[in-house]
Amino acid sequence: MSKTIARTIGYSPAVWTRAKRRSAGLLAFVCLAAVANAWRLWDDLPRSSAAVTKITITDDLGRSSHSRAPSRVAPVGNAPVGDAYATAPDRSLPRAERRIELCQALSPAAPYPIKGLDCADGRCGELGWGAARPINWQRYAQGEYVGHERLAHVAHYRLRVDDDLAFVFRLTRDETATPYKLNVGDEIRIESVNDPLLNRDLVIQPDGSITLRLLGQVPATRRTVAQLRDEIEHLYEEYYKTPAITVTPLRVNTRLEDLRATVDSRFGFGGQSRLARVTPEGTIQLPAVGSVPAQGLTLDELKRELDERYAQFVDGIEITPVLTQRAARYVYVVGEVKTPGRYELTGPTTAMQSISLAGGWNYGGNLWNTVVFRRGDDWRLLATRIDLRGPLYGKRPCPADEIWLNDSDIVVVPKTGILVANNVIDLLFTHGLYGIVPFNTVTSFSITKFGALH
């Protein structure tokens, strides 16, 4: 039959056989393309982990019926994945038979389900685009740019070199557990009922003594008012049978007043505060207590340390440290990027974000061999190699190489082998050989049919 058809149309049997084979191959290719397209369209339909969701509908007579709708969209808000949300039902059907379609409860500002990947599900390996499913992508819809509170960057912030702090000093005015002991600069009044000539107001001198009539220099510091009164009365018994001495404090706690005067900023920034910066040796300098270690401490730990140190110097004051400015953090991006240089880390930053800070990568950049250098806490050098080509080209949706960057990390995008070879050729010939021996003469020749050279 085939031979007859071939002779009828003027083809030889061999040519006709080859034509049939080509037609069969083309038909098979078209069929495979149609199947692949249908499969892609089916795969693009939104689905969730729950197969069906039972929906109850009540008709006009109060009778209830049940239908099942496949759960194919992501929930809204905090609802778990798999809850059914539907579009408007088909009103051409009787009320009791109307089937609830999906997506009805999505926000008007974000009416379509979004398929995506939750990379936290890929702890045992990277997820590919084939694992995409409807996820809660637009929880806040038009408020996405402000709606997510997210987790704190760190559980406890620990101070580091060049952090700026403000220390607020507050008088507690709490009752002390022990009697007050006189200090240098305190003012007291000495009185005697029997001899008014002994009465006088005195300021405790820098050597800790006071001067009394008939007695001369008498030690007064590190004594309570009662102890000082008993000592003075005992000394005056040599001159009076009953001295009847009274000691009245007029101005006390002068050490605290001196500290207040040191940190008083009411005519400047306001309040009783002091500014300090963590030095390269990890300490801060404060009046009365001097150098205090601060690096590596939290603000609460530093507050307890300062309160204990100041309690040894003076009672009745509380110090609160406030972080006013964090030390600058930087990341360095070099190699095959648009604008290599140093960039400040103002928030959590990843490897791909650092490439974006540098303006993107150049053609010829070896993204799949990107190197990140890091200094450890003891300043030792660490390094890792990551592959950013897949995620930056949209091939890997959950790349394990999308790592978080640390302060002072160096991200290097090296050259590809082709670019290195091009640079070598340019260096050797363009700037090397051609630069020394310029070839400006063009020689042309041709060989004729008979071998003559022209």
Backbone torsions as a table, in degrees:
resi	resn	phi	psi	omega
1	MET	NA	-43.7	179.6
2	SER	-65.4	-38.6	179.2
3	LYS	-65.4	-38.8	179.1
4	THR	-63.0	-44.7	179.9
5	ILE	-64.2	-40.2	-179.8
6	ALA	-62.8	-42.2	179.1
7	ARG	-67.2	-34.3	-178.4
8	THR	-64.2	-42.5	-177.4
9	ILE	-89.7	-0.2	174.9
10	GLY	89.8	13.1	178.5
11	TYR	-99.8	149.9	173.0
12	SER	-76.2	156.1	-179.8
13	PRO	-57.2	-38.0	-179.0
14	ALA	-65.7	-42.0	178.3
15	VAL	-65.5	-41.2	179.8
16	TRP	-63.2	-38.0	179.0
17	THR	-65.5	-42.7	178.0
18	ARG	-64.6	-37.5	178.6
19	ALA	-64.5	-40.5	178.9
20	LYS	-63.6	-42.4	-179.9
21	ARG	-62.8	-41.8	178.3
22	ARG	-64.5	-40.2	178.5
23	SER	-64.2	-41.2	178.5
24	ALA	-63.7	-41.8	178.3
25	GLY	-63.7	-41.8	178.5
26	LEU	-64.3	-41.0	178.5
27	LEU	-63.3	-40.8	178.2
28	ALA	-64.1	-40.2	177.8
29	PHE	-62.7	-43.0	178.9
30	VAL	-63.2	-40.8	179.4
31	CYS	-64.5	-43.2	179.0
32	LEU	-64.0	-39.7	178.4
33	ALA	-63.9	-39.6	179.0
34	ALA	-65.4	-41.8	178.4
35	VAL	-64.2	-42.8	179.6
36	ALA	-63.1	-41.0	178.7
37	ASN	-64.9	-41.4	178.2
38	ALA	-64.4	-40.4	178.4
39	TRP	-63.6	-40.2	178.6
40	ARG	-63.8	-42.7	178.9
41	LEU	-64.2	-39.6	178.7
42	TRP	-67.1	-39.1	-179.4
43	ASP	-68.1	-27.6	179.5
44	ASP	-75.9	-14.3	178.6
45	LEU	-66.0	134.5	-178.8
46	PRO	-68.2	132.9	176.8
47	ARG	-138.0	158.0	175.3
48	SER	-129.8	-179.5	-174.8
49	SER	-68.8	-28.2	179.7
50	ALA	-83.3	135.8	-175.7
51	ALA	-77.9	-51.1	-177.7
52	VAL	-138.7	157.4	177.0
53	THR	-130.5	129.6	-177.6
54	LYS	-79.6	130.3	-177.9
55	ILE	-125.7	131.2	-179.6
56	THR	-102.5	130.7	-179.2
57	ILE	-123.0	136.9	179.0
58	THR	-111.3	130.5	-178.8
59	ASP	-86.6	-174.0	-176.1
60	ASP	-66.5	-25.1	-178.1
61	LEU	-91.1	4.9	178.4
62	GLY	86.0	4.7	179.0
63	ARG	-83.5	142.0	-178.0
64	SER	-107.8	143.9	175.2
65	SER	-133.3	164.3	-175.8
66	HIS	-122.8	138.9	173.8
67	SER	-135.2	161.1	-179.8
68	ARG	-120.7	128.7	179.4
69	ALA	-120.1	132.4	178.8
70	PRO	-64.8	135.2	179.9
71	SER	-86.6	104.6	-174.0
72	ARG	-122.1	5.8	-176.2
73	VAL	-127.1	164.4	179.2
74	ALA	-78.7	150.6	176.6
75	PRO	-73.9	169.8	176.8
76	VAL	-109.8	143.5	178.9
77	GLY	73.3	-134.7	-176.4
78	ASN	-100.8	12.9	-179.6
79	ALA	-66.7	145.5	-178.8
80	PRO	-70.0	154.5	178.5
81	VAL	-63.6	134.4	179.0
82	GLY	114.9	-14.8	175.9
83	ASP	-68.0	143.9	-177.6
84	ALA	-87.6	136.6	173.2
85	TYR	-130.8	140.1	-165.5
86	ALA	-129.2	156.4	171.9
87	THR	-90.3	-177.0	-178.9
88	ALA	-61.6	135.7	-179.3
89	PRO	-70.7	162.6	178.8
90	ASP	-73.2	109.0	-174.6
91	ARG	-79.8	-3.5	177.4
92	SER	-76.4	-16.6	179.3
93	LEU	-89.9	158.2	173.2
94	PRO	-57.0	152.2	-173.8
95	ARG	-56.4	-40.7	-177.1
96	ALA	-71.0	-17.9	-176.9
97	GLU	-106.6	1.1	-179.5
98	ARG	-66.1	131.0	-179.7
99	ARG	-95.6	130.7	179.3
100	ILE	-76.7	121.5	177.6
101	GLU	-87.9	166.5	-175.5
102	LEU	-80.6	163.7	173.0
103	CYS	80.2	9.0	-175.7
104	GLN	-64.8	-36.0	-171.9
105	ALA	-92.0	5.1	177.8
106	LEU	-69.7	155.1	-176.9
107	SER	-66.2	143.8	175.9
108	PRO	-60.2	-28.9	179.4
109	ALA	-78.0	-18.1	177.7
110	ALA	-140.3	73.2	-168.6
111	PRO	-80.9	-5.7	-173.2
112	TYR	-114.5	138.9	175.5
113	PRO	-69.4	143.0	-177.9
114	ILE	-112.6	127.0	175.2
115	LYS	-87.9	139.0	-179.8
116	GLY	-164.6	-169.3	-178.2
117	LEU	-125.5	137.6	168.7
118	ASP	-99.8	102.2	-172.4
119	CYS	-65.5	-14.2	175.3
120	ALA	-66.6	-18.3	178.0
121	ASP	-78.5	-8.9	-177.2
122	GLY	-104.1	40.8	-177.2
123	ARG	-64.8	-27.2	-179.2
124	CYS	-95.7	8.6	-180.0
125	GLY	159.4	157.8	-178.7
126	GLU	-67.1	144.7	174.8
127	LEU	-93.0	141.2	175.3
128	GLY	-99.8	175.1	-178.9
129	TRP	-63.3	-22.6	178.6
130	GLY	-65.4	-18.5	179.0
131	ALA	-91.0	8.3	-178.7
132	ALA	-64.5	143.1	179.1
133	ARG	-149.1	163.5	177.4
134	PRO	-62.2	127.5	178.6
135	ILE	-129.5	165.1	-177.9
136	ASN	-78.1	76.2	-172.0
137	TRP	-82.4	-35.7	-174.1
138	GLN	-119.8	61.2	-177.0
139	ARG	-61.1	-39.6	-177.6
140	TYR	-103.3	3.6	177.2
141	ALA	52.4	-119.4	-177.1
142	GLN	-67.4	-11.5	178.8
143	GLY	-98.3	17.4	-178.3
144	GLU	-58.2	-33.6	-174.0
145	TYR	-71.9	-15.3	178.7
146	VAL	-127.8	-8.5	-166.9
147	GLY	-77.3	-24.7	-172.6
148	HIS	-90.0	123.1	-179.9
149	GLU	-79.7	-30.4	179.1
150	ARG	56.3	173.2	178.8
151	LEU	-84.8	160.0	176.8
152	ALA	-64.2	150.0	-179.6
153	HIS	-62.6	-44.2	177.4
154	VAL	-139.7	153.7	178.4
155	ALA	-69.5	-40.1	179.8
156	HIS	-139.4	124.5	176.8
157	TYR	-84.2	127.1	179.5
158	ARG	-109.1	134.0	-174.5
159	LEU	-65.0	150.1	178.5
160	ARG	-139.5	172.3	-177.7
161	VAL	-58.8	138.6	178.0
162	ASP	77.6	6.7	170.0
163	ASP	-69.9	137.4	178.3
164	ASP	-97.9	132.7	-177.2
165	LEU	-127.6	149.1	170.2
166	ALA	-117.5	131.9	-178.6
167	PHE	-110.4	118.0	-178.5
168	VAL	-97.4	124.8	-178.9
169	PHE	-102.2	129.1	-178.8
170	ARG	-131.4	134.7	175.1
171	LEU	-76.9	126.2	-177.8
172	THR	-80.4	-34.9	-176.8
173	ARG	55.0	32.3	176.5
174	ASP	-87.3	150.1	177.8
175	GLU	-70.4	130.8	-179.1
176	THR	-84.2	153.5	-178.0
177	ALA	-79.0	-20.7	-178.2
178	THR	-118.3	153.7	178.9
179	PRO	-62.0	149.2	-179.3
180	TYR	-73.1	136.8	177.3
181	LYS	-108.4	136.3	-175.5
182	LEU	-65.6	145.8	179.1
183	ASN	-124.2	170.2	174.7
184	VAL	-61.7	134.1	-179.4
185	GLY	96.0	-15.6	176.7
186	ASP	-67.5	148.6	-179.1
187	GLU	-113.4	131.9	-178.3
188	ILE	-132.4	164.2	177.7
189	ARG	-122.0	127.8	178.1
190	ILE	-105.3	126.8	-178.5
191	GLU	-134.2	148.7	175.7
192	SER	-133.0	132.7	-179.2
193	VAL	-72.2	-34.4	-174.9
194	ASN	-84.0	-28.8	-177.6
195	ASP	-136.1	99.2	180.0
196	PRO	-62.2	-16.7	179.1
197	LEU	-68.3	-16.5	178.7
198	LEU	-82.2	-11.4	-176.3
199	ASN	-71.5	133.3	177.7
200	ARG	-169.2	154.1	173.7
201	ASP	-98.6	131.8	-174.0
202	LEU	-131.2	147.6	173.3
203	VAL	-110.9	130.0	-179.1
204	ILE	-66.4	124.4	-173.9
205	GLN	-74.8	165.2	179.7
206	PRO	-57.1	-25.7	177.4
207	ASP	-84.3	3.4	176.4
208	GLY	84.5	14.1	-176.7
209	SER	-118.8	166.0	173.1
210	ILE	-127.4	159.3	-178.3
211	THR	-110.6	123.4	-177.8
212	LEU	-118.8	152.3	178.6
213	ARG	-66.2	133.2	-179.7
214	LEU	77.0	-25.1	-175.3
215	LEU	-102.0	-26.7	-176.1
216	GLY	76.9	-137.7	-176.4
217	GLN	-77.2	127.8	179.1
218	VAL	-129.5	125.9	177.1
219	PRO	-61.0	141.1	-178.0
220	ALA	-132.1	-25.2	-176.3
221	THR	-75.2	162.7	-179.0
222	ARG	58.1	28.7	176.5
223	ARG	-131.0	146.0	173.4
224	THR	-77.1	168.9	-180.0
225	VAL	-62.5	-40.0	-179.4
226	ALA	-66.5	-41.4	179.2
227	GLN	-64.4	-41.9	179.5
228	LEU	-65.5	-39.3	178.7
229	ARG	-62.6	-44.3	-179.9
230	ASP	-63.7	-39.4	180.0
231	GLU	-67.0	-42.9	-179.6
232	ILE	-66.1	-42.2	-180.0
233	GLU	-64.3	-37.9	177.9
234	HIS	-65.2	-37.4	178.9
235	LEU	-69.5	-36.8	-179.7
236	TYR	-76.3	-11.5	178.1
237	GLU	-65.6	-17.8	175.2
238	GLU	-70.5	-22.8	-178.1
239	TYR	-112.5	-23.3	-177.7
240	TYR	-130.4	141.1	177.7
241	LYS	-67.1	-42.6	176.9
242	THR	-133.4	93.2	-175.5
243	PRO	-66.8	-36.4	-179.7
244	ALA	53.2	59.4	-177.1
245	ILE	-86.2	141.1	174.1
246	THR	-127.3	131.7	177.0
247	VAL	-113.0	121.9	-178.9
248	THR	-118.5	121.3	176.4
249	PRO	-73.7	128.1	178.8
250	LEU	-101.8	-39.7	-178.6
251	ARG	-145.6	113.6	-174.9
252	VAL	-125.2	178.9	178.8
253	ASN	56.1	38.7	-178.4
254	THR	-67.4	-26.6	177.1
255	ARG	-63.2	-39.3	176.6
256	LEU	-67.0	-39.0	178.3
257	GLU	-64.9	-37.8	176.7
258	ASP	-64.0	-39.8	178.1
259	LEU	-65.5	-40.8	177.4
260	ARG	-61.5	-41.3	179.4
261	ALA	-65.1	-31.4	-179.7
262	THR	-69.6	-38.4	-175.3
263	VAL	-101.2	7.3	-176.8
264	ASP	-69.4	120.9	178.6
265	SER	-124.0	24.5	-177.2
266	ARG	-65.5	-21.8	177.9
267	PHE	-101.3	7.1	178.1
268	GLY	-123.1	-103.4	-179.6
269	PHE	-79.2	-16.4	179.5
270	GLY	101.9	141.9	176.6
271	GLY	78.5	-177.4	178.0
272	GLN	-105.5	95.5	-174.9
273	SER	-145.5	167.6	-179.5
274	ARG	-145.1	134.9	178.7
275	LEU	-95.6	143.7	178.8
276	ALA	-152.9	154.2	177.6
277	ARG	-124.2	140.8	178.7
278	VAL	-69.2	122.1	-175.8
279	THR	-77.1	166.4	177.4
280	PRO	-57.3	-22.9	176.9
281	GLU	-86.8	1.8	174.4
282	GLY	85.3	22.3	-178.0
283	THR	-122.5	168.0	172.2
284	ILE	-126.0	156.4	-179.2
285	GLN	-114.5	125.6	-179.9
286	LEU	-133.2	150.3	-179.6
287	PRO	-63.9	143.7	174.9
288	ALA	80.4	-35.1	-178.1
289	VAL	-107.6	-13.7	176.1
290	GLY	74.4	-134.1	-175.3
291	SER	-83.0	130.0	-178.6
292	VAL	-128.6	126.2	176.3
293	PRO	-62.4	134.4	-177.6
294	ALA	-132.9	-27.7	-175.8
295	GLN	-62.8	133.8	179.3
296	GLY	86.6	-5.7	179.2
297	LEU	-93.5	150.4	169.0
298	THR	-80.5	169.2	179.4
299	LEU	-64.1	-37.5	178.6
300	ASP	-65.9	-41.7	178.7
301	GLU	-65.3	-39.4	178.1
302	LEU	-66.0	-37.5	178.8
303	LYS	-62.6	-44.6	179.6
304	ARG	-63.3	-39.7	179.3
305	GLU	-62.9	-43.5	-178.8
306	LEU	-69.1	-40.3	179.4
307	ASP	-61.6	-39.9	179.6
308	GLU	-69.0	-38.2	-180.0
309	ARG	-69.5	-41.8	-180.0
310	TYR	-72.0	-27.4	177.9
311	ALA	-64.7	-27.9	176.2
312	GLN	-75.5	-17.3	-177.8
313	PHE	-100.4	-43.9	-177.6
314	VAL	-156.2	146.6	177.2
315	ASP	-94.3	159.0	170.8
316	GLY	89.4	20.6	179.4
317	ILE	-136.7	145.8	-179.5
318	GLU	-127.9	136.7	-177.3
319	ILE	-116.4	130.8	178.3
320	THR	-120.4	115.0	176.5
321	PRO	-81.5	139.1	179.3
322	VAL	-127.7	127.5	177.8
323	LEU	-79.6	113.6	-177.9
324	THR	-97.0	-29.4	-178.8
325	GLN	-155.5	123.2	176.3
326	ARG	-74.4	149.2	174.3
327	ALA	-63.6	142.4	-177.9
328	ALA	-65.1	139.7	174.3
329	ARG	-115.0	140.9	-176.7
330	TYR	-131.7	152.9	169.9
331	VAL	-126.5	143.7	-177.0
332	TYR	-112.7	123.5	-179.6
333	VAL	-116.7	118.8	-176.3
334	VAL	-133.4	171.1	179.0
335	GLY	98.9	-143.2	-174.3
336	GLU	-83.9	68.5	174.2
337	VAL	-128.6	164.0	-175.1
338	LYS	-63.8	-49.7	-177.1
339	THR	-131.5	82.3	178.8
340	PRO	-64.6	149.9	178.9
341	GLY	161.6	-164.7	-179.3
342	ARG	-102.0	133.5	-177.7
343	TYR	-130.4	138.6	-177.5
344	GLU	-78.6	138.6	176.1
345	LEU	-91.3	101.8	179.4
346	THR	-94.5	-5.5	179.5
347	GLY	-166.1	-179.1	177.3
348	PRO	-55.7	129.5	-174.3
349	THR	-133.4	138.2	179.5
350	THR	-107.9	176.5	-178.4
351	ALA	-63.5	-44.7	179.7
352	MET	-66.2	-35.2	177.6
353	GLN	-65.8	-33.4	177.4
354	SER	-66.6	-36.5	175.8
355	ILE	-63.2	-38.3	177.6
356	SER	-65.7	-39.6	177.6
357	LEU	-59.5	-34.0	-179.1
358	ALA	-86.7	12.3	175.6
359	GLY	85.8	10.6	-178.7
360	GLY	95.2	177.4	-176.1
361	TRP	-101.9	156.7	176.6
362	ASN	-87.3	153.6	172.0
363	TYR	-64.6	130.9	-174.6
364	GLY	100.5	-1.3	176.3
365	GLY	-77.8	134.4	-177.8
366	ASN	-85.9	77.6	-174.5
367	LEU	-65.6	-30.0	-176.2
368	TRP	-79.2	-2.1	174.7
369	ASN	-127.5	37.4	177.9
370	THR	-65.5	136.4	-176.9
371	VAL	-113.6	138.4	176.5
372	VAL	-121.8	120.9	176.2
373	PHE	-100.3	143.7	-177.8
374	ARG	-145.0	147.5	173.1
375	ARG	-102.1	129.0	178.7
376	GLY	-72.9	179.2	-179.1
377	ASP	-64.2	-24.8	175.9
378	ASP	-100.4	18.2	175.2
379	TRP	71.9	12.4	175.1
380	ARG	-74.4	154.5	-175.3
381	LEU	-89.4	130.7	175.9
382	LEU	-121.8	155.5	179.7
383	ALA	-151.5	149.8	174.9
384	THR	-146.2	156.2	179.2
385	ARG	-118.6	131.9	-175.4
386	ILE	-128.8	159.2	-179.8
387	ASP	-111.4	108.2	179.8
388	LEU	-104.3	0.4	-177.4
389	ARG	-68.1	-44.5	-179.0
390	GLY	-58.8	-54.2	179.8
391	PRO	-65.8	-37.9	-178.3
392	LEU	-71.8	-22.7	174.4
393	TYR	-96.0	5.4	176.0
394	GLY	77.0	18.7	-177.7
395	LYS	-92.7	-27.0	-177.2
396	ARG	-121.6	105.4	-176.3
397	PRO	-75.0	-24.2	-179.3
398	CYS	-127.5	68.8	-174.4
399	PRO	-74.8	131.4	174.4
400	ALA	-69.6	-18.1	-177.7
401	ASP	-82.2	-4.5	177.7
402	GLU	-80.8	80.8	-172.2
403	ILE	-95.0	159.3	175.3
404	TRP	-81.4	141.8	-179.3
405	LEU	-97.0	149.2	179.6
406	ASN	-106.3	168.5	176.8
407	ASP	-61.2	135.8	177.6
408	SER	71.3	13.6	173.9
409	ASP	-65.3	147.1	177.1
410	ILE	-116.3	117.8	179.4
411	VAL	-102.1	119.9	-177.1
412	VAL	-115.1	120.6	172.9
413	VAL	-101.6	101.9	-174.6
414	PRO	-76.1	175.1	177.7
415	LYS	-84.3	151.9	171.1
416	THR	-76.2	166.8	179.8
417	GLY	-61.2	-37.5	179.3
418	ILE	-64.3	-41.9	-179.8
419	LEU	-68.0	-36.7	176.7
420	VAL	-63.8	-44.2	178.7
421	ALA	-62.9	-40.5	178.0
422	ASN	-62.4	-39.7	178.5
423	ASN	-67.1	-36.7	178.6
424	VAL	-65.4	-44.7	179.0
425	ILE	-62.5	-43.0	179.4
426	ASP	-63.4	-37.7	-179.1
427	LEU	-71.5	-41.7	-175.4
428	LEU	-76.2	-41.9	-172.7
429	PHE	-99.1	-55.3	-176.1
430	THR	-64.0	-48.3	-179.2
431	HIS	-96.6	-9.1	-177.5
432	GLY	-104.7	-87.8	-175.1
433	LEU	-61.8	-49.3	-179.8
434	TYR	-66.1	-27.8	178.1
435	GLY	-71.8	-29.1	-179.3
436	ILE	-88.1	-45.1	-178.5
437	VAL	-118.1	92.5	-179.1
438	PRO	-70.4	129.7	177.9
439	PHE	-101.5	90.4	-178.8
440	ASN	-100.9	-12.6	-177.5
441	THR	-91.2	127.9	179.3
442	VAL	-104.4	120.5	-179.7
443	THR	-108.7	130.2	178.7
444	SER	-127.4	142.9	176.5
445	PHE	-150.6	163.9	178.9
446	SER	-146.7	154.0	178.5
447	ILE	-112.6	123.9	-178.1
448	THR	-77.1	177.4	-178.7
449	LYS	-60.1	-32.8	-176.3
450	PHE	-95.4	8.9	174.5
451	GLY	90.1	3.6	179.4
452	ALA	-76.3	138.9	179.3
453	LEU	-93.3	127.6	-179.3
454	HIS	-120.0	NA	NA
